[in-house]
Amino acid sequence: MLNKISSFWKAIVGPSNKKNSSSVSSVGGVLGCTPTYQLIARDLDAQKREVFEATVYYLCMIAGLKPDYRAEILEILADYVKTHPNLTDRISYIEQLVIHNNLSSSYTQLKI
């Protein structure tokens, strides 16, 4: 059974060799330094509404679950609101999710 699973992975991934795995781990080390919420926040300027809403949703979920990241995530959202005052539908969506996730007290301090 173990041999079947091993051969299955070899068929998908290919044979393992030391050089390939070390280059993957070094790339993973570089990407591992950037917090996920910063990568997600890049999509705030997406043209598609669905992408924007998913981005705000995930940022608010991370801020709610990870208190260490909350201040920086809310600062990113507040900066977006300040730099895009004419996008009222997007601003109201951000504010709805901030309120829904009980992040409004920290958010209003940043917004002022």
Z-matrix of the N, CA and C atoms (Angstrom, degrees):
N
C 1 1.445
C 2 1.519 1 110.38
N 3 1.336 2 116.86 1 -44.99
C 4 1.456 3 121.09 2 179.78
C 5 1.522 4 111.29 3 -63.34
N 6 1.331 5 116.61 4 -36.53
C 7 1.463 6 120.08 5 178.36
C 8 1.520 7 111.07 6 -65.47
N 9 1.328 8 117.28 7 -36.74
C 10 1.462 9 120.63 8 178.83
C 11 1.532 10 110.60 9 -65.29
N 12 1.326 11 115.76 10 -42.78
C 13 1.466 12 119.84 11 178.83
C 14 1.518 13 110.13 12 -65.61
N 15 1.314 14 116.62 13 -42.39
C 16 1.464 15 120.94 14 179.52
C 17 1.518 16 110.85 15 -62.62
N 18 1.325 17 117.80 16 -43.69
C 19 1.459 18 120.27 17 179.51
C 20 1.521 19 110.94 18 -68.89
N 21 1.319 20 117.15 19 -31.71
C 22 1.465 21 121.04 20 176.11
C 23 1.529 22 110.24 21 -62.17
N 24 1.329 23 117.02 22 -47.02
C 25 1.467 24 120.45 23 178.85
C 26 1.521 25 111.96 24 -65.59
N 27 1.338 26 116.68 25 -36.61
C 28 1.465 27 119.21 26 177.01
C 29 1.522 28 111.09 27 -64.20
N 30 1.321 29 117.03 28 -35.40
C 31 1.459 30 120.31 29 178.78
C 32 1.521 31 111.06 30 -68.73
N 33 1.315 32 117.61 31 -35.12
C 34 1.462 33 121.11 32 -179.10
C 35 1.517 34 111.39 33 -80.45
N 36 1.307 35 116.27 34 -52.20
C 37 1.461 36 121.97 35 -173.11
C 38 1.519 37 111.73 36 -87.58
N 39 1.293 38 117.21 37 -30.88
C 40 1.450 39 121.24 38 -174.66
C 41 1.506 40 109.71 39 100.52
N 42 1.318 41 116.65 40 169.46
C 43 1.458 42 118.31 41 -179.52
C 44 1.518 43 110.87 42 -65.86
N 45 1.300 44 114.57 43 142.98
C 46 1.461 45 118.15 44 -179.47
C 47 1.514 46 108.91 45 -81.14
N 48 1.334 47 115.61 46 139.60
C 49 1.453 48 119.79 47 170.09
C 50 1.512 49 107.45 48 -140.99
N 51 1.285 50 116.16 49 149.88
C 52 1.462 51 122.46 50 -171.32
C 53 1.516 52 112.64 51 -60.01
N 54 1.325 53 117.79 52 -39.77
C 55 1.456 54 121.00 53 -176.10
C 56 1.526 55 110.97 54 -64.07
N 57 1.326 56 117.34 55 -43.55
C 58 1.449 57 121.75 56 -178.92
C 59 1.522 58 111.51 57 -65.72
N 60 1.324 59 117.83 58 -43.99
C 61 1.464 60 120.19 59 -177.26
C 62 1.525 61 111.49 60 -68.58
N 63 1.324 62 117.96 61 -32.89
C 64 1.459 63 118.86 62 179.63
C 65 1.521 64 111.29 63 -71.30
N 66 1.333 65 117.69 64 -34.72
C 67 1.461 66 119.24 65 178.63
C 68 1.523 67 110.68 66 -69.95
N 69 1.326 68 116.33 67 -34.36
C 70 1.462 69 119.56 68 177.56
C 71 1.520 70 110.11 69 -66.67
N 72 1.329 71 117.50 70 -41.66
C 73 1.459 72 119.31 71 -178.75
C 74 1.520 73 111.25 72 -68.62
N 75 1.336 74 117.88 73 -32.96
C 76 1.466 75 118.28 74 178.06
C 77 1.515 76 110.82 75 -70.45
N 78 1.329 77 117.68 76 -36.38
C 79 1.467 78 120.03 77 175.85
C 80 1.515 79 109.69 78 -67.61
N 81 1.322 80 117.42 79 -41.45
C 82 1.455 81 121.12 80 178.03
C 83 1.513 82 111.65 81 -62.21
N 84 1.325 83 116.79 82 -33.50
C 85 1.455 84 120.30 83 178.18
C 86 1.520 85 111.64 84 -65.84
N 87 1.325 86 117.40 85 -38.93
C 88 1.464 87 120.94 86 178.75
C 89 1.519 88 110.13 87 -69.13
N 90 1.331 89 116.44 88 -46.09
C 91 1.453 90 119.75 89 -179.81
C 92 1.521 91 111.53 90 -69.72
N 93 1.309 92 117.34 91 -26.84
C 94 1.447 93 121.36 92 -179.52
C 95 1.513 94 112.94 93 -68.91
N 96 1.333 95 118.46 94 -15.41
C 97 1.459 96 121.70 95 -178.96
C 98 1.525 97 112.46 96 -78.63
N 99 1.313 98 118.00 97 -24.46
C 100 1.455 99 121.99 98 -178.57
C 101 1.522 100 109.31 99 -88.41
N 102 1.333 101 117.79 100 122.72
C 103 1.469 102 118.94 101 177.27
C 104 1.529 103 110.56 102 -61.61
N 105 1.298 104 116.12 103 144.96
C 106 1.453 105 122.06 104 -176.19
C 107 1.523 106 112.18 105 -58.90
N 108 1.316 107 117.90 106 -37.42
C 109 1.457 108 119.37 107 -177.51
C 110 1.523 109 111.89 108 -64.27
N 111 1.321 110 118.32 109 -28.22
C 112 1.467 111 119.87 110 176.83
C 113 1.519 112 110.89 111 -71.36
N 114 1.310 113 116.69 112 -34.96
C 115 1.463 114 119.90 113 175.68
C 116 1.523 115 110.69 114 -68.64
N 117 1.319 116 116.14 115 -40.04
C 118 1.458 117 120.51 116 179.26
C 119 1.522 118 110.32 117 -66.96
N 120 1.322 119 118.13 118 -39.25
C 121 1.467 120 122.68 119 -175.68
C 122 1.524 121 112.40 120 -62.51
N 123 1.310 122 117.69 121 -19.68
C 124 1.464 123 120.09 122 178.17
C 125 1.527 124 112.26 123 -62.38
N 126 1.323 125 116.79 124 -23.12
C 127 1.461 126 121.06 125 -178.42
C 128 1.523 127 113.44 126 -87.08
N 129 1.315 128 118.78 127 6.24
C 130 1.468 129 119.70 128 176.49
C 131 1.526 130 111.64 129 -63.45
N 132 1.303 131 117.32 130 -28.97
C 133 1.461 132 120.73 131 -179.73
C 134 1.525 133 113.34 132 -91.55
N 135 1.308 134 117.43 133 14.43
C 136 1.465 135 121.15 134 179.72
C 137 1.518 136 110.59 135 -63.82
N 138 1.309 137 115.94 136 144.20
C 139 1.457 138 121.19 137 179.77
C 140 1.531 139 112.26 138 -71.68
N 141 1.315 140 116.71 139 -37.20
C 142 1.465 141 120.64 140 -177.98
C 143 1.519 142 110.11 141 -74.64
N 144 1.299 143 114.96 142 133.76
C 145 1.462 144 121.36 143 -178.78
C 146 1.523 145 111.75 144 -63.44
N 147 1.332 146 116.21 145 -38.73
C 148 1.455 147 120.38 146 -178.03
C 149 1.526 148 111.69 147 -63.51
N 150 1.325 149 116.12 148 -38.57
C 151 1.465 150 120.54 149 179.67
C 152 1.526 151 109.69 150 -67.76
N 153 1.318 152 116.32 151 -43.24
C 154 1.468 153 120.51 152 177.78
C 155 1.526 154 110.46 153 -59.86
N 156 1.324 155 117.41 154 -48.31
C 157 1.462 156 120.92 155 -177.96
C 158 1.529 157 111.79 156 -63.72
N 159 1.313 158 117.20 157 -39.40
C 160 1.467 159 119.85 158 177.22
C 161 1.524 160 110.64 159 -65.24
N 162 1.322 161 116.46 160 -38.17
C 163 1.456 162 120.93 161 178.69
C 164 1.519 163 110.94 162 -62.77
N 165 1.309 164 117.05 163 -48.19
C 166 1.462 165 121.17 164 179.38
C 167 1.521 166 110.35 165 -63.69
N 168 1.319 167 116.78 166 -40.85
C 169 1.460 168 120.75 167 179.45
C 170 1.527 169 110.74 168 -59.12
N 171 1.324 170 116.66 169 -50.56
C 172 1.467 171 119.65 170 -178.00
C 173 1.525 172 111.97 171 -67.23
N 174 1.310 173 117.65 172 -36.85
C 175 1.466 174 119.26 173 177.19
C 176 1.526 175 110.70 174 -63.01
N 177 1.327 176 116.54 175 -42.49
C 178 1.468 177 119.65 176 178.97
C 179 1.526 178 111.66 177 -68.08
N 180 1.317 179 117.36 178 -35.87
C 181 1.465 180 119.83 179 177.48
C 182 1.527 181 110.69 180 -65.77
N 183 1.319 182 116.72 181 -42.60
C 184 1.465 183 119.90 182 178.66
C 185 1.526 184 110.10 183 -64.58
N 186 1.335 185 116.64 184 -42.36
C 187 1.465 186 120.25 185 179.53
C 188 1.523 187 111.13 186 -62.80
N 189 1.317 188 116.95 187 -35.34
C 190 1.459 189 120.22 188 178.79
C 191 1.518 190 112.97 189 -72.40
N 192 1.325 191 116.50 190 -33.55
C 193 1.461 192 120.64 191 -176.20
C 194 1.524 193 113.72 192 -90.27
N 195 1.312 194 117.27 193 -26.37
C 196 1.470 195 121.85 194 -175.65
C 197 1.532 196 110.26 195 -120.48
N 198 1.316 197 118.34 196 92.47
C 199 1.467 198 120.99 197 -179.37
C 200 1.527 199 113.93 198 -58.10
N 201 1.335 200 117.23 199 -27.37
C 202 1.463 201 119.99 200 179.54
C 203 1.529 202 111.87 201 -65.49
N 204 1.330 203 117.14 202 -29.97
C 205 1.466 204 122.03 203 -177.94
C 206 1.524 205 113.06 204 -96.37
N 207 1.319 206 117.19 205 -9.93
C 208 1.461 207 121.74 206 -171.09
C 209 1.523 208 113.31 207 -56.50
N 210 1.317 209 117.59 208 -48.68
C 211 1.470 210 120.33 209 -175.96
C 212 1.526 211 111.57 210 -62.26
N 213 1.319 212 116.82 211 -43.25
C 214 1.468 213 119.05 212 -178.23
C 215 1.530 214 111.81 213 -70.35
N 216 1.320 215 117.00 214 -37.96
C 217 1.466 216 119.92 215 178.01
C 218 1.521 217 110.33 216 -65.08
N 219 1.315 218 116.85 217 -44.67
C 220 1.464 219 119.55 218 179.11
C 221 1.527 220 111.15 219 -66.27
N 222 1.310 221 117.33 220 -31.47
C 223 1.463 222 120.74 221 175.59
C 224 1.533 223 110.56 222 -66.88
N 225 1.317 224 117.12 223 -39.30
C 226 1.462 225 121.32 224 176.39
C 227 1.519 226 110.24 225 -61.56
N 228 1.327 227 116.79 226 -44.99
C 229 1.468 228 120.61 227 179.59
C 230 1.524 229 111.60 228 -66.68
N 231 1.335 230 117.08 229 -40.45
C 232 1.467 231 120.50 230 178.76
C 233 1.525 232 110.94 231 -65.77
N 234 1.316 233 117.35 232 -38.72
C 235 1.464 234 120.39 233 176.72
C 236 1.524 235 111.12 234 -64.04
N 237 1.322 236 116.45 235 -38.50
C 238 1.461 237 119.91 236 177.32
C 239 1.525 238 110.70 237 -61.86
N 240 1.311 239 116.29 238 -43.61
C 241 1.467 240 120.72 239 179.64
C 242 1.524 241 110.32 240 -63.17
N 243 1.330 242 117.47 241 -41.37
C 244 1.464 243 121.09 242 -179.30
C 245 1.524 244 112.29 243 -67.68
N 246 1.319 245 117.02 244 -36.23
C 247 1.465 246 119.94 245 -177.08
C 248 1.521 247 113.74 246 -87.08
N 249 1.329 248 118.15 247 -11.09
C 250 1.466 249 121.99 248 179.72
C 251 1.531 250 110.49 249 -128.67
N 252 1.328 251 118.57 250 59.18
C 253 1.470 252 119.44 251 -175.91
C 254 1.532 253 114.00 252 -68.07
N 255 1.317 254 118.22 253 -19.93
C 256 1.463 255 120.57 254 -178.04
C 257 1.532 256 113.40 255 -84.44
N 258 1.311 257 119.17 256 -7.59
C 259 1.465 258 122.80 257 179.05
C 260 1.529 259 109.72 258 -95.13
N 261 1.313 260 115.47 259 70.94
C 262 1.469 261 120.75 260 -172.76
C 263 1.521 262 113.44 261 -63.78
N 264 1.335 263 118.06 262 -34.91
C 265 1.462 264 119.12 263 179.81
C 266 1.526 265 111.30 264 -66.70
N 267 1.322 266 117.06 265 -36.88
C 268 1.465 267 120.28 266 178.55
C 269 1.533 268 110.39 267 -72.65
N 270 1.314 269 116.62 268 -39.24
C 271 1.465 270 120.38 269 178.65
C 272 1.527 271 110.44 270 -63.25
N 273 1.324 272 116.58 271 -43.29
C 274 1.469 273 118.91 272 179.57
C 275 1.526 274 111.21 273 -66.00
N 276 1.338 275 117.35 274 -33.62
C 277 1.466 276 119.98 275 177.17
C 278 1.530 277 110.83 276 -65.89
N 279 1.323 278 116.45 277 -42.40
C 280 1.464 279 120.19 278 177.29
C 281 1.523 280 109.97 279 -60.46
N 282 1.319 281 116.79 280 -47.18
C 283 1.465 282 120.56 281 -178.01
C 284 1.520 283 112.07 282 -64.61
N 285 1.338 284 117.67 283 -36.93
C 286 1.464 285 120.71 284 177.09
C 287 1.523 286 111.33 285 -62.21
N 288 1.325 287 116.35 286 -45.50
C 289 1.465 288 118.77 287 -178.80
C 290 1.520 289 112.20 288 -70.63
N 291 1.317 290 117.24 289 -34.08
C 292 1.464 291 119.99 290 177.10
C 293 1.523 292 109.81 291 -63.67
N 294 1.306 293 116.64 292 -43.69
C 295 1.468 294 120.92 293 178.52
C 296 1.528 295 110.43 294 -66.99
N 297 1.325 296 116.78 295 -43.76
C 298 1.464 297 121.42 296 -178.85
C 299 1.535 298 111.88 297 -60.89
N 300 1.311 299 117.46 298 -34.31
C 301 1.467 300 121.66 299 -178.78
C 302 1.521 301 113.00 300 -94.67
N 303 1.330 302 117.39 301 13.46
C 304 1.471 303 123.16 302 177.61
C 305 1.525 304 112.99 303 57.27
N 306 1.305 305 116.87 304 41.46
C 307 1.454 306 122.59 305 178.70
C 308 1.522 307 111.21 306 -110.35
N 309 1.319 308 116.75 307 6.31
C 310 1.460 309 120.93 308 -170.15
C 311 1.520 310 114.06 309 -66.36
N 312 1.323 311 118.91 310 -32.47
C 313 1.462 312 119.45 311 -178.05
C 314 1.527 313 111.09 312 -64.77
N 315 1.312 314 117.78 313 -43.00
C 316 1.464 315 121.19 314 177.82
C 317 1.521 316 111.22 315 -71.78
N 318 1.312 317 116.30 316 -35.50
C 319 1.461 318 121.47 317 -177.15
C 320 1.523 319 111.86 318 -68.70
N 321 1.315 320 117.36 319 -42.85
C 322 1.468 321 119.94 320 -178.89
C 323 1.523 322 112.03 321 -65.96
N 324 1.307 323 118.33 322 -30.75
C 325 1.453 324 120.82 323 175.70
C 326 1.519 325 111.16 324 -65.30
N 327 1.333 326 117.40 325 -36.61
C 328 1.457 327 121.15 326 179.64
C 329 1.517 328 111.83 327 -76.49
N 330 1.307 329 117.10 328 -32.89
C 331 1.456 330 121.68 329 -175.12
C 332 1.514 331 112.43 330 -71.11
N 333 1.321 332 118.06 331 -30.23
C 334 1.469 333 121.68 332 -176.89
C 335 1.487 334 112.50 333 -72.24
